[in-house]
Amino acid sequence: MKRFLVAIHHRDDYDPAIAEDESMHRNIDRLNKEMVAAGVRIFVGGLHRAIEAKSIQTDQSGHLSVTGCPYLRTDEHMAGFWVLECADMDDALEWGKKAAFACLAPVEVREFH
């Protein structure tokens, strides 16, 4: 079995109080239960907003600097993710489609080395 990251992405101005309702929460809960029942879910986690992130970078001399912002300069960031154990990418993509439907958000599926 291979492991895959199934990542949910939100715009930085995403407000769960406005965008999420009980129906969405039920769909996500149902998906999590389905993943557990299928034996594919290794880990799941939601992330705080990217605006709260800290980035660490090093320069050529090895000096580290910490900044109070996300590393990537974009208006969308990862909002949460699942780590799944699946037979192959096709299987992981099927779970990714279910995640996109449940969360009403774009999903990225990537295999771990």
C-alpha positions as protocol buffer text, in pm:
chain_id: "A"
residue {
  index: 1
  type: MET
  ca { x: 0 y: 0 z: 0 }
}
residue {
  index: 2
  type: LYS
  ca { x: 110 y: 355 z: -74 }
}
residue {
  index: 3
  type: ARG
  ca { x: 46 y: 668 z: 129 }
}
residue {
  index: 4
  type: PHE
  ca { x: -113 y: 980 z: -13 }
}
residue {
  index: 5
  type: LEU
  ca { x: -175 y: 1335 z: 100 }
}
residue {
  index: 6
  type: VAL
  ca { x: -526 y: 1458 z: 25 }
}
residue {
  index: 7
  type: ALA
  ca { x: -512 y: 1833 z: 86 }
}
residue {
  index: 8
  type: ILE
  ca { x: -802 y: 2079 z: 101 }
}
residue {
  index: 9
  type: HIS
  ca { x: -732 y: 2436 z: -12 }
}
residue {
  index: 10
  type: HIS
  ca { x: -918 y: 2753 z: 84 }
}
residue {
  index: 11
  type: ARG
  ca { x: -882 y: 3116 z: -15 }
}
residue {
  index: 12
  type: ASP
  ca { x: -715 y: 3321 z: 256 }
}
residue {
  index: 13
  type: ASP
  ca { x: -1036 y: 3516 z: 314 }
}
residue {
  index: 14
  type: TYR
  ca { x: -1232 y: 3193 z: 378 }
}
residue {
  index: 15
  type: ASP
  ca { x: -1457 y: 3232 z: 681 }
}
residue {
  index: 16
  type: PRO
  ca { x: -1593 y: 2900 z: 814 }
}
residue {
  index: 17
  type: ALA
  ca { x: -1866 y: 3085 z: 1003 }
}
residue {
  index: 18
  type: ILE
  ca { x: -2006 y: 3198 z: 668 }
}
residue {
  index: 19
  type: ALA
  ca { x: -1903 y: 2918 z: 430 }
}
residue {
  index: 20
  type: GLU
  ca { x: -1976 y: 2612 z: 644 }
}
residue {
  index: 21
  type: ASP
  ca { x: -2310 y: 2483 z: 762 }
}
residue {
  index: 22
  type: GLU
  ca { x: -2439 y: 2173 z: 941 }
}
residue {
  index: 23
  type: SER
  ca { x: -2482 y: 1991 z: 610 }
}
residue {
  index: 24
  type: MET
  ca { x: -2113 y: 2035 z: 527 }
}
residue {
  index: 25
  type: HIS
  ca { x: -2010 y: 1921 z: 874 }
}
residue {
  index: 26
  type: ARG
  ca { x: -2228 y: 1610 z: 837 }
}
residue {
  index: 27
  type: ASN
  ca { x: -2074 y: 1536 z: 496 }
}
residue {
  index: 28
  type: ILE
  ca { x: -1721 y: 1567 z: 636 }
}
residue {
  index: 29
  type: ASP
  ca { x: -1808 y: 1351 z: 939 }
}
residue {
  index: 30
  type: ARG
  ca { x: -1962 y: 1091 z: 707 }
}
residue {
  index: 31
  type: LEU
  ca { x: -1650 y: 1091 z: 488 }
}
residue {
  index: 32
  type: ASN
  ca { x: -1421 y: 1048 z: 790 }
}
residue {
  index: 33
  type: LYS
  ca { x: -1629 y: 755 z: 914 }
}
residue {
  index: 34
  type: GLU
  ca { x: -1621 y: 600 z: 565 }
}
residue {
  index: 35
  type: MET
  ca { x: -1242 y: 637 z: 550 }
}
residue {
  index: 36
  type: VAL
  ca { x: -1201 y: 475 z: 891 }
}
residue {
  index: 37
  type: ALA
  ca { x: -1438 y: 190 z: 800 }
}
residue {
  index: 38
  type: ALA
  ca { x: -1243 y: 130 z: 477 }
}
residue {
  index: 39
  type: GLY
  ca { x: -917 y: 124 z: 672 }
}
residue {
  index: 40
  type: VAL
  ca { x: -752 y: 394 z: 460 }
}
residue {
  index: 41
  type: ARG
  ca { x: -730 y: 688 z: 701 }
}
residue {
  index: 42
  type: ILE
  ca { x: -393 y: 724 z: 875 }
}
residue {
  index: 43
  type: PHE
  ca { x: -427 y: 1084 z: 995 }
}
residue {
  index: 44
  type: VAL
  ca { x: -651 y: 1385 z: 947 }
}
residue {
  index: 45
  type: GLY
  ca { x: -599 y: 1745 z: 1053 }
}
residue {
  index: 46
  type: GLY
  ca { x: -731 y: 2093 z: 999 }
}
residue {
  index: 47
  type: LEU
  ca { x: -497 y: 2391 z: 993 }
}
residue {
  index: 48
  type: HIS
  ca { x: -528 y: 2743 z: 1127 }
}
residue {
  index: 49
  type: ARG
  ca { x: -541 y: 3020 z: 869 }
}
residue {
  index: 50
  type: ALA
  ca { x: -221 y: 3079 z: 672 }
}
residue {
  index: 51
  type: ILE
  ca { x: -203 y: 3438 z: 798 }
}
residue {
  index: 52
  type: GLU
  ca { x: -106 y: 3287 z: 1136 }
}
residue {
  index: 53
  type: ALA
  ca { x: 182 y: 3087 z: 985 }
}
residue {
  index: 54
  type: LYS
  ca { x: 551 y: 3144 z: 1047 }
}
residue {
  index: 55
  type: SER
  ca { x: 812 y: 3077 z: 780 }
}
residue {
  index: 56
  type: ILE
  ca { x: 1173 y: 2981 z: 835 }
}
residue {
  index: 57
  type: GLN
  ca { x: 1429 y: 3043 z: 564 }
}
residue {
  index: 58
  type: THR
  ca { x: 1805 y: 3014 z: 544 }
}
residue {
  index: 59
  type: ASP
  ca { x: 2044 y: 3220 z: 338 }
}
residue {
  index: 60
  type: GLN
  ca { x: 2365 y: 3100 z: 170 }
}
residue {
  index: 61
  type: SER
  ca { x: 2568 y: 3161 z: 488 }
}
residue {
  index: 62
  type: GLY
  ca { x: 2334 y: 2940 z: 690 }
}
residue {
  index: 63
  type: HIS
  ca { x: 2164 y: 3227 z: 877 }
}
residue {
  index: 64
  type: LEU
  ca { x: 1804 y: 3145 z: 965 }
}
residue {
  index: 65
  type: SER
  ca { x: 1528 y: 3402 z: 961 }
}
residue {
  index: 66
  type: VAL
  ca { x: 1171 y: 3364 z: 1086 }
}
residue {
  index: 67
  type: THR
  ca { x: 895 y: 3569 z: 931 }
}
residue {
  index: 68
  type: GLY
  ca { x: 536 y: 3607 z: 1045 }
}
residue {
  index: 69
  type: CYS
  ca { x: 373 y: 3502 z: 721 }
}
residue {
  index: 70
  type: PRO
  ca { x: 320 y: 3196 z: 505 }
}
residue {
  index: 71
  type: TYR
  ca { x: 611 y: 3092 z: 286 }
}
residue {
  index: 72
  type: LEU
  ca { x: 407 y: 3088 z: -35 }
}
residue {
  index: 73
  type: ARG
  ca { x: 283 y: 3423 z: -157 }
}
residue {
  index: 74
  type: THR
  ca { x: -58 y: 3328 z: -289 }
}
residue {
  index: 75
  type: ASP
  ca { x: -421 y: 3390 z: -198 }
}
residue {
  index: 76
  type: GLU
  ca { x: -499 y: 3020 z: -139 }
}
residue {
  index: 77
  type: HIS
  ca { x: -337 y: 2785 z: 111 }
}
residue {
  index: 78
  type: MET
  ca { x: -381 y: 2438 z: 252 }
}
residue {
  index: 79
  type: ALA
  ca { x: -662 y: 2439 z: 508 }
}
residue {
  index: 80
  type: GLY
  ca { x: -653 y: 2074 z: 611 }
}
residue {
  index: 81
  type: PHE
  ca { x: -553 y: 1731 z: 497 }
}
residue {
  index: 82
  type: TRP
  ca { x: -583 y: 1357 z: 525 }
}
residue {
  index: 83
  type: VAL
  ca { x: -303 y: 1104 z: 504 }
}
residue {
  index: 84
  type: LEU
  ca { x: -446 y: 793 z: 342 }
}
residue {
  index: 85
  type: GLU
  ca { x: -311 y: 449 z: 269 }
}
residue {
  index: 86
  type: CYS
  ca { x: -438 y: 339 z: -72 }
}
residue {
  index: 87
  type: ALA
  ca { x: -354 y: 81 z: -335 }
}
residue {
  index: 88
  type: ASP
  ca { x: -269 y: 341 z: -600 }
}
residue {
  index: 89
  type: MET
  ca { x: -327 y: 696 z: -724 }
}
residue {
  index: 90
  type: ASP
  ca { x: -662 y: 603 z: -877 }
}
residue {
  index: 91
  type: ASP
  ca { x: -788 y: 485 z: -539 }
}
residue {
  index: 92
  type: ALA
  ca { x: -653 y: 801 z: -370 }
}
residue {
  index: 93
  type: LEU
  ca { x: -822 y: 1017 z: -634 }
}
residue {
  index: 94
  type: GLU
  ca { x: -1158 y: 858 z: -559 }
}
residue {
  index: 95
  type: TRP
  ca { x: -1116 y: 960 z: -194 }
}
residue {
  index: 96
  type: GLY
  ca { x: -1001 y: 1304 z: -310 }
}
residue {
  index: 97
  type: LYS
  ca { x: -1321 y: 1347 z: -512 }
}
residue {
  index: 98
  type: LYS
  ca { x: -1526 y: 1262 z: -205 }
}
residue {
  index: 99
  type: ALA
  ca { x: -1324 y: 1513 z: -2 }
}
residue {
  index: 100
  type: ALA
  ca { x: -1380 y: 1787 z: -262 }
}
residue {
  index: 101
  type: PHE
  ca { x: -1753 y: 1718 z: -252 }
}
residue {
  index: 102
  type: ALA
  ca { x: -1775 y: 1707 z: 128 }
}
residue {
  index: 103
  type: CYS
  ca { x: -1564 y: 2022 z: 181 }
}
residue {
  index: 104
  type: LEU
  ca { x: -1683 y: 2211 z: -128 }
}
residue {
  index: 105
  type: ALA
  ca { x: -1320 y: 2305 z: -191 }
}
residue {
  index: 106
  type: PRO
  ca { x: -1034 y: 2228 z: -428 }
}
residue {
  index: 107
  type: VAL
  ca { x: -833 y: 1916 z: -339 }
}
residue {
  index: 108
  type: GLU
  ca { x: -478 y: 1817 z: -424 }
}
residue {
  index: 109
  type: VAL
  ca { x: -372 y: 1449 z: -408 }
}
residue {
  index: 110
  type: ARG
  ca { x: -1 y: 1369 z: -384 }
}
residue {
  index: 111
  type: GLU
  ca { x: 184 y: 1044 z: -318 }
}
residue {
  index: 112
  type: PHE
  ca { x: 446 y: 1025 z: -44 }
}
residue {
  index: 113
  type: HIS
  ca { x: 792 y: 894 z: -135 }
}
